[in-house]
C-alpha cells in the first residue's frame, strides 16, 4: 500500500475551461513540490487549454 507521502503521488488535472474534464497522472513530488500546470487537449471544449492540479 502506498503511503500518503509517496514520492510519485497520483494527481488529478482539471481543465481551466470549466468543462469538468480531468486527466489523471503521476508527478514527482521532489521535482515539482508546487501544483503543476500542463497544457493538454480538452475534448469537451475541443481545444488545448491549461490543466491545473486539483487536490
N, CA, C and O atoms as a Maestro MAE file, in Angstrom:
{
 s_m_m2io_version
 :::
 2.0.0
}

f_m_ct {
 s_m_title
 :::
 protein
 m_atom[220] {
  # First column is atom index #
  i_m_mmod_type
  r_m_x_coord
  r_m_y_coord
  r_m_z_coord
  i_m_residue_number
  s_m_chain_name
  s_m_pdb_residue_name
  s_m_pdb_atom_name
  i_m_atomic_number
  :::
  1 25 0.839 -1.174 0.000 1 A "UNK " " N  " 7
  2 3 0.000 0.000 0.000 1 A "UNK " " CA " 6
  3 2 0.887 1.241 0.000 1 A "UNK " " C  " 6
  4 15 1.825 1.339 0.791 1 A "UNK " " O  " 8
  5 25 0.591 2.181 -0.882 2 A "UNK " " N  " 7
  6 3 1.383 3.405 -0.980 2 A "UNK " " CA " 6
  7 2 1.061 4.333 0.183 2 A "UNK " " C  " 6
  8 15 -0.091 4.481 0.589 2 A "UNK " " O  " 8
  9 25 2.100 4.945 0.697 3 A "UNK " " N  " 7
  10 3 1.886 5.863 1.811 3 A "UNK " " CA " 6
  11 2 1.422 7.226 1.295 3 A "UNK " " C  " 6
  12 15 1.527 7.513 0.103 3 A "UNK " " O  " 8
  13 25 0.923 8.040 2.179 4 A "UNK " " N  " 7
  14 3 0.405 9.356 1.804 4 A "UNK " " CA " 6
  15 2 1.525 10.293 1.356 4 A "UNK " " C  " 6
  16 15 1.278 11.222 0.587 4 A "UNK " " O  " 8
  17 25 2.738 10.065 1.820 5 A "UNK " " N  " 7
  18 3 3.871 10.906 1.451 5 A "UNK " " CA " 6
  19 2 4.704 10.228 0.376 5 A "UNK " " C  " 6
  20 15 5.932 10.310 0.396 5 A "UNK " " O  " 8
  21 25 4.048 9.563 -0.557 6 A "UNK " " N  " 7
  22 3 4.721 8.877 -1.646 6 A "UNK " " CA " 6
  23 2 5.478 9.886 -2.508 6 A "UNK " " C  " 6
  24 15 5.035 11.025 -2.657 6 A "UNK " " O  " 8
  25 25 6.611 9.482 -3.074 7 A "UNK " " N  " 7
  26 3 7.414 10.386 -3.903 7 A "UNK " " CA " 6
  27 2 6.690 10.703 -5.205 7 A "UNK " " C  " 6
  28 15 6.793 11.823 -5.705 7 A "UNK " " O  " 8
  29 25 5.954 9.733 -5.767 8 A "UNK " " N  " 7
  30 3 5.221 9.936 -7.015 8 A "UNK " " CA " 6
  31 2 3.722 9.727 -6.791 8 A "UNK " " C  " 6
  32 15 3.194 8.672 -7.142 8 A "UNK " " O  " 8
  33 25 3.028 10.715 -6.211 9 A "UNK " " N  " 7
  34 3 1.600 10.544 -5.947 9 A "UNK " " CA " 6
  35 2 0.761 10.700 -7.222 9 A "UNK " " C  " 6
  36 15 1.189 11.322 -8.194 9 A "UNK " " O  " 8
  37 25 -0.428 10.126 -7.192 10 A "UNK " " N  " 7
  38 3 -1.382 10.275 -8.286 10 A "UNK " " CA " 6
  39 2 -2.081 11.613 -8.098 10 A "UNK " " C  " 6
  40 15 -2.601 11.899 -7.019 10 A "UNK " " O  " 8
  41 25 -2.096 12.442 -9.154 11 A "UNK " " N  " 7
  42 3 -2.756 13.743 -9.089 11 A "UNK " " CA " 6
  43 2 -3.800 13.837 -10.192 11 A "UNK " " C  " 6
  44 15 -3.697 13.174 -11.224 11 A "UNK " " O  " 8
  45 25 -4.788 14.660 -9.959 12 A "UNK " " N  " 7
  46 3 -5.848 14.876 -10.930 12 A "UNK " " CA " 6
  47 2 -5.654 16.260 -11.534 12 A "UNK " " C  " 6
  48 15 -5.497 17.244 -10.811 12 A "UNK " " O  " 8
  49 25 -5.665 16.332 -12.876 13 A "UNK " " N  " 7
  50 3 -5.526 17.593 -13.577 13 A "UNK " " CA " 6
  51 2 -6.905 18.009 -14.082 13 A "UNK " " C  " 6
  52 15 -7.519 17.289 -14.870 13 A "UNK " " O  " 8
  53 25 -7.394 19.165 -13.634 14 A "UNK " " N  " 7
  54 3 -8.719 19.638 -14.000 14 A "UNK " " CA " 6
  55 2 -8.615 20.774 -15.004 14 A "UNK " " C  " 6
  56 15 -7.757 21.648 -14.876 14 A "UNK " " O  " 8
  57 25 -9.487 20.760 -16.003 15 A "UNK " " N  " 7
  58 3 -9.472 21.752 -17.080 15 A "UNK " " CA " 6
  59 2 -9.829 23.139 -16.548 15 A "UNK " " C  " 6
  60 15 -10.717 23.280 -15.707 15 A "UNK " " O  " 8
  61 25 -9.133 24.156 -17.045 16 A "UNK " " N  " 7
  62 3 -9.439 25.536 -16.663 16 A "UNK " " CA " 6
  63 2 -10.527 26.124 -17.553 16 A "UNK " " C  " 6
  64 15 -10.954 27.259 -17.337 16 A "UNK " " O  " 8
  65 25 -10.985 25.362 -18.557 17 A "UNK " " N  " 7
  66 3 -12.056 25.849 -19.437 17 A "UNK " " CA " 6
  67 2 -13.422 25.722 -18.779 17 A "UNK " " C  " 6
  68 15 -14.414 26.207 -19.322 17 A "UNK " " O  " 8
  69 25 -13.489 25.080 -17.622 18 A "UNK " " N  " 7
  70 3 -14.748 24.957 -16.912 18 A "UNK " " CA " 6
  71 2 -15.636 23.835 -17.416 18 A "UNK " " C  " 6
  72 15 -16.834 23.824 -17.131 18 A "UNK " " O  " 8
  73 25 -15.071 22.886 -18.165 19 A "UNK " " N  " 7
  74 3 -15.861 21.789 -18.703 19 A "UNK " " CA " 6
  75 2 -15.985 20.631 -17.729 19 A "UNK " " C  " 6
  76 15 -16.853 19.774 -17.895 19 A "UNK " " O  " 8
  77 25 -15.133 20.592 -16.716 20 A "UNK " " N  " 7
  78 3 -15.161 19.494 -15.760 20 A "UNK " " CA " 6
  79 2 -14.359 18.289 -16.196 20 A "UNK " " C  " 6
  80 15 -14.338 17.282 -15.488 20 A "UNK " " O  " 8
  81 25 -13.694 18.359 -17.347 21 A "UNK " " N  " 7
  82 3 -12.890 17.247 -17.841 21 A "UNK " " CA " 6
  83 2 -11.599 17.161 -17.047 21 A "UNK " " C  " 6
  84 15 -11.000 18.186 -16.721 21 A "UNK " " O  " 8
  85 25 -11.161 15.935 -16.729 22 A "UNK " " N  " 7
  86 3 -9.944 15.745 -15.945 22 A "UNK " " CA " 6
  87 2 -9.049 14.699 -16.568 22 A "UNK " " C  " 6
  88 15 -9.517 13.786 -17.248 22 A "UNK " " O  " 8
  89 25 -7.764 14.838 -16.331 23 A "UNK " " N  " 7
  90 3 -6.766 13.812 -16.621 23 A "UNK " " CA " 6
  91 2 -6.225 13.335 -15.288 23 A "UNK " " C  " 6
  92 15 -6.225 14.085 -14.312 23 A "UNK " " O  " 8
  93 25 -5.762 12.089 -15.236 24 A "UNK " " N  " 7
  94 3 -5.127 11.547 -14.033 24 A "UNK " " CA " 6
  95 2 -3.707 11.172 -14.406 24 A "UNK " " C  " 6
  96 15 -3.484 10.474 -15.395 24 A "UNK " " O  " 8
  97 25 -2.739 11.635 -13.614 25 A "UNK " " N  " 7
  98 3 -1.337 11.373 -13.900 25 A "UNK " " CA " 6
  99 2 -0.578 11.271 -12.586 25 A "UNK " " C  " 6
  100 15 -1.152 11.443 -11.511 25 A "UNK " " O  " 8
  101 25 0.713 10.992 -12.680 26 A "UNK " " N  " 7
  102 3 1.584 10.949 -11.513 26 A "UNK " " CA " 6
  103 2 2.616 12.058 -11.648 26 A "UNK " " C  " 6
  104 15 3.011 12.412 -12.759 26 A "UNK " " O  " 8
  105 25 3.051 12.606 -10.517 27 A "UNK " " N  " 7
  106 3 4.093 13.631 -10.562 27 A "UNK " " CA " 6
  107 2 5.160 13.307 -9.534 27 A "UNK " " C  " 6
  108 15 4.907 12.626 -8.540 27 A "UNK " " O  " 8
  109 25 6.353 13.806 -9.794 28 A "UNK " " N  " 7
  110 3 7.458 13.629 -8.865 28 A "UNK " " CA " 6
  111 2 7.417 14.782 -7.866 28 A "UNK " " C  " 6
  112 15 7.625 15.939 -8.231 28 A "UNK " " O  " 8
  113 25 7.149 14.459 -6.616 29 A "UNK " " N  " 7
  114 3 6.995 15.496 -5.592 29 A "UNK " " CA " 6
  115 2 8.309 16.234 -5.297 29 A "UNK " " C  " 6
  116 15 8.288 17.391 -4.875 29 A "UNK " " O  " 8
  117 25 9.437 15.574 -5.515 30 A "UNK " " N  " 7
  118 3 10.727 16.229 -5.251 30 A "UNK " " CA " 6
  119 2 11.043 17.276 -6.307 30 A "UNK " " C  " 6
  120 15 11.593 18.329 -5.985 30 A "UNK " " O  " 8
  121 25 10.701 17.001 -7.575 31 A "UNK " " N  " 7
  122 3 10.981 17.955 -8.647 31 A "UNK " " CA " 6
  123 2 9.904 19.027 -8.768 31 A "UNK " " C  " 6
  124 15 10.205 20.158 -9.147 31 A "UNK " " O  " 8
  125 25 8.661 18.692 -8.454 32 A "UNK " " N  " 7
  126 3 7.534 19.625 -8.584 32 A "UNK " " CA " 6
  127 2 6.759 19.683 -7.270 32 A "UNK " " C  " 6
  128 15 5.684 19.092 -7.170 32 A "UNK " " O  " 8
  129 25 7.277 20.379 -6.268 33 A "UNK " " N  " 7
  130 3 6.560 20.424 -4.989 33 A "UNK " " CA " 6
  131 2 5.282 21.263 -5.059 33 A "UNK " " C  " 6
  132 15 4.360 21.045 -4.274 33 A "UNK " " O  " 8
  133 25 5.218 22.220 -5.990 34 A "UNK " " N  " 7
  134 3 4.036 23.053 -6.128 34 A "UNK " " CA " 6
  135 2 3.021 22.364 -7.038 34 A "UNK " " C  " 6
  136 15 3.296 21.301 -7.594 34 A "UNK " " O  " 8
  137 25 1.859 22.972 -7.182 35 A "UNK " " N  " 7
  138 3 0.853 22.422 -8.079 35 A "UNK " " CA " 6
  139 2 1.313 22.600 -9.527 35 A "UNK " " C  " 6
  140 15 1.816 23.659 -9.902 35 A "UNK " " O  " 8
  141 25 1.136 21.554 -10.331 36 A "UNK " " N  " 7
  142 3 1.609 21.607 -11.709 36 A "UNK " " CA " 6
  143 2 0.504 22.105 -12.631 36 A "UNK " " C  " 6
  144 15 -0.683 21.942 -12.351 36 A "UNK " " O  " 8
  145 25 0.923 22.717 -13.741 37 A "UNK " " N  " 7
  146 3 0.015 23.189 -14.779 37 A "UNK " " CA " 6
  147 2 0.536 22.660 -16.102 37 A "UNK " " C  " 6
  148 15 1.674 22.941 -16.478 37 A "UNK " " O  " 8
  149 25 -0.288 21.892 -16.813 38 A "UNK " " N  " 7
  150 3 0.082 21.341 -18.110 38 A "UNK " " CA " 6
  151 2 -0.917 21.794 -19.153 38 A "UNK " " C  " 6
  152 15 -2.106 21.921 -18.862 38 A "UNK " " O  " 8
  153 25 -0.445 22.039 -20.370 39 A "UNK " " N  " 7
  154 3 -1.325 22.416 -21.472 39 A "UNK " " CA " 6
  155 2 -1.661 21.150 -22.247 39 A "UNK " " C  " 6
  156 15 -0.804 20.573 -22.916 39 A "UNK " " O  " 8
  157 25 -2.936 20.718 -22.150 40 A "UNK " " N  " 7
  158 3 -3.373 19.478 -22.775 40 A "UNK " " CA " 6
  159 2 -4.685 19.715 -23.517 40 A "UNK " " C  " 6
  160 15 -5.307 20.771 -23.398 40 A "UNK " " O  " 8
  161 25 -5.086 18.706 -24.286 41 A "UNK " " N  " 7
  162 3 -6.294 18.803 -25.102 41 A "UNK " " CA " 6
  163 2 -7.535 18.517 -24.266 41 A "UNK " " C  " 6
  164 15 -7.587 17.523 -23.541 41 A "UNK " " O  " 8
  165 25 -8.528 19.385 -24.366 42 A "UNK " " N  " 7
  166 3 -9.817 19.186 -23.716 42 A "UNK " " CA " 6
  167 2 -10.826 18.785 -24.783 42 A "UNK " " C  " 6
  168 15 -11.217 19.628 -25.590 42 A "UNK " " O  " 8
  169 25 -11.263 17.520 -24.817 43 A "UNK " " N  " 7
  170 3 -12.176 17.078 -25.869 43 A "UNK " " CA " 6
  171 2 -13.566 17.701 -25.769 43 A "UNK " " C  " 6
  172 15 -14.277 17.759 -26.773 43 A "UNK " " O  " 8
  173 25 -13.972 18.165 -24.595 44 A "UNK " " N  " 7
  174 3 -15.285 18.804 -24.457 44 A "UNK " " CA " 6
  175 2 -15.245 20.190 -25.092 44 A "UNK " " C  " 6
  176 15 -16.158 20.567 -25.827 44 A "UNK " " O  " 8
  177 25 -14.181 20.950 -24.806 45 A "UNK " " N  " 7
  178 3 -14.023 22.282 -25.384 45 A "UNK " " CA " 6
  179 2 -13.449 22.213 -26.798 45 A "UNK " " C  " 6
  180 15 -13.497 23.194 -27.540 45 A "UNK " " O  " 8
  181 25 -12.903 21.045 -27.170 46 A "UNK " " N  " 7
  182 3 -12.297 20.794 -28.477 46 A "UNK " " CA " 6
  183 2 -11.159 21.766 -28.793 46 A "UNK " " C  " 6
  184 15 -11.065 22.293 -29.901 46 A "UNK " " O  " 8
  185 25 -10.299 21.991 -27.798 47 A "UNK " " N  " 7
  186 3 -9.101 22.813 -27.986 47 A "UNK " " CA " 6
  187 2 -8.128 22.538 -26.843 47 A "UNK " " C  " 6
  188 15 -8.482 21.894 -25.855 47 A "UNK " " O  " 8
  189 25 -6.907 23.029 -26.985 48 A "UNK " " N  " 7
  190 3 -5.900 22.872 -25.946 48 A "UNK " " CA " 6
  191 2 -6.099 23.968 -24.894 48 A "UNK " " C  " 6
  192 15 -6.241 25.143 -25.232 48 A "UNK " " O  " 8
  193 25 -6.107 23.581 -23.641 49 A "UNK " " N  " 7
  194 3 -6.259 24.514 -22.535 49 A "UNK " " CA " 6
  195 2 -5.303 24.107 -21.417 49 A "UNK " " C  " 6
  196 15 -4.728 23.018 -21.451 49 A "UNK " " O  " 8
  197 25 -5.136 24.979 -20.433 50 A "UNK " " N  " 7
  198 3 -4.310 24.660 -19.260 50 A "UNK " " CA " 6
  199 2 -5.092 23.742 -18.330 50 A "UNK " " C  " 6
  200 15 -6.280 23.950 -18.085 50 A "UNK " " O  " 8
  201 25 -4.413 22.734 -17.822 51 A "UNK " " N  " 7
  202 3 -4.965 21.832 -16.832 51 A "UNK " " CA " 6
  203 2 -4.166 22.034 -15.553 51 A "UNK " " C  " 6
  204 15 -2.942 21.908 -15.563 51 A "UNK " " O  " 8
  205 25 -4.844 22.347 -14.450 52 A "UNK " " N  " 7
  206 3 -4.195 22.590 -13.169 52 A "UNK " " CA " 6
  207 2 -4.427 21.413 -12.239 52 A "UNK " " C  " 6
  208 15 -5.446 20.725 -12.313 52 A "UNK " " O  " 8
  209 25 -3.462 21.200 -11.366 53 A "UNK " " N  " 7
  210 3 -3.564 20.107 -10.392 53 A "UNK " " CA " 6
  211 2 -4.657 20.407 -9.386 53 A "UNK " " C  " 6
  212 15 -4.672 21.478 -8.778 53 A "UNK " " O  " 8
  213 25 -5.565 19.473 -9.209 54 A "UNK " " N  " 7
  214 3 -6.631 19.594 -8.219 54 A "UNK " " CA " 6
  215 2 -6.346 18.638 -7.079 54 A "UNK " " C  " 6
  216 15 -5.874 17.524 -7.304 54 A "UNK " " O  " 8
  217 25 -6.629 19.064 -5.854 55 A "UNK " " N  " 7
  218 3 -6.362 18.195 -4.716 55 A "UNK " " CA " 6
  219 2 -7.645 17.765 -4.074 55 A "UNK " " C  " 6
  220 15 -7.626 17.023 -3.092 55 A "UNK " " O  " 8
  :::
 }
 m_bond[219] {
  # First column is bond index #
  i_m_from
  i_m_to
  i_m_order
  :::
  1 1 2 1
  2 2 3 1
  3 3 4 2
  4 3 5 1
  5 5 6 1
  6 6 7 1
  7 7 8 2
  8 7 9 1
  9 9 10 1
  10 10 11 1
  11 11 12 2
  12 11 13 1
  13 13 14 1
  14 14 15 1
  15 15 16 2
  16 15 17 1
  17 17 18 1
  18 18 19 1
  19 19 20 2
  20 19 21 1
  21 21 22 1
  22 22 23 1
  23 23 24 2
  24 23 25 1
  25 25 26 1
  26 26 27 1
  27 27 28 2
  28 27 29 1
  29 29 30 1
  30 30 31 1
  31 31 32 2
  32 31 33 1
  33 33 34 1
  34 34 35 1
  35 35 36 2
  36 35 37 1
  37 37 38 1
  38 38 39 1
  39 39 40 2
  40 39 41 1
  41 41 42 1
  42 42 43 1
  43 43 44 2
  44 43 45 1
  45 45 46 1
  46 46 47 1
  47 47 48 2
  48 47 49 1
  49 49 50 1
  50 50 51 1
  51 51 52 2
  52 51 53 1
  53 53 54 1
  54 54 55 1
  55 55 56 2
  56 55 57 1
  57 57 58 1
  58 58 59 1
  59 59 60 2
  60 59 61 1
  61 61 62 1
  62 62 63 1
  63 63 64 2
  64 63 65 1
  65 65 66 1
  66 66 67 1
  67 67 68 2
  68 67 69 1
  69 69 70 1
  70 70 71 1
  71 71 72 2
  72 71 73 1
  73 73 74 1
  74 74 75 1
  75 75 76 2
  76 75 77 1
  77 77 78 1
  78 78 79 1
  79 79 80 2
  80 79 81 1
  81 81 82 1
  82 82 83 1
  83 83 84 2
  84 83 85 1
  85 85 86 1
  86 86 87 1
  87 87 88 2
  88 87 89 1
  89 89 90 1
  90 90 91 1
  91 91 92 2
  92 91 93 1
  93 93 94 1
  94 94 95 1
  95 95 96 2
  96 95 97 1
  97 97 98 1
  98 98 99 1
  99 99 100 2
  100 99 101 1
  101 101 102 1
  102 102 103 1
  103 103 104 2
  104 103 105 1
  105 105 106 1
  106 106 107 1
  107 107 108 2
  108 107 109 1
  109 109 110 1
  110 110 111 1
  111 111 112 2
  112 111 113 1
  113 113 114 1
  114 114 115 1
  115 115 116 2
  116 115 117 1
  117 117 118 1
  118 118 119 1
  119 119 120 2
  120 119 121 1
  121 121 122 1
  122 122 123 1
  123 123 124 2
  124 123 125 1
  125 125 126 1
  126 126 127 1
  127 127 128 2
  128 127 129 1
  129 129 130 1
  130 130 131 1
  131 131 132 2
  132 131 133 1
  133 133 134 1
  134 134 135 1
  135 135 136 2
  136 135 137 1
  137 137 138 1
  138 138 139 1
  139 139 140 2
  140 139 141 1
  141 141 142 1
  142 142 143 1
  143 143 144 2
  144 143 145 1
  145 145 146 1
  146 146 147 1
  147 147 148 2
  148 147 149 1
  149 149 150 1
  150 150 151 1
  151 151 152 2
  152 151 153 1
  153 153 154 1
  154 154 155 1
  155 155 156 2
  156 155 157 1
  157 157 158 1
  158 158 159 1
  159 159 160 2
  160 159 161 1
  161 161 162 1
  162 162 163 1
  163 163 164 2
  164 163 165 1
  165 165 166 1
  166 166 167 1
  167 167 168 2
  168 167 169 1
  169 169 170 1
  170 170 171 1
  171 171 172 2
  172 171 173 1
  173 173 174 1
  174 174 175 1
  175 175 176 2
  176 175 177 1
  177 177 178 1
  178 178 179 1
  179 179 180 2
  180 179 181 1
  181 181 182 1
  182 182 183 1
  183 183 184 2
  184 183 185 1
  185 185 186 1
  186 186 187 1
  187 187 188 2
  188 187 189 1
  189 189 190 1
  190 190 191 1
  191 191 192 2
  192 191 193 1
  193 193 194 1
  194 194 195 1
  195 195 196 2
  196 195 197 1
  197 197 198 1
  198 198 199 1
  199 199 200 2
  200 199 201 1
  201 201 202 1
  202 202 203 1
  203 203 204 2
  204 203 205 1
  205 205 206 1
  206 206 207 1
  207 207 208 2
  208 207 209 1
  209 209 210 1
  210 210 211 1
  211 211 212 2
  212 211 213 1
  213 213 214 1
  214 214 215 1
  215 215 216 2
  216 215 217 1
  217 217 218 1
  218 218 219 1
  219 219 220 2
  :::
 }
}
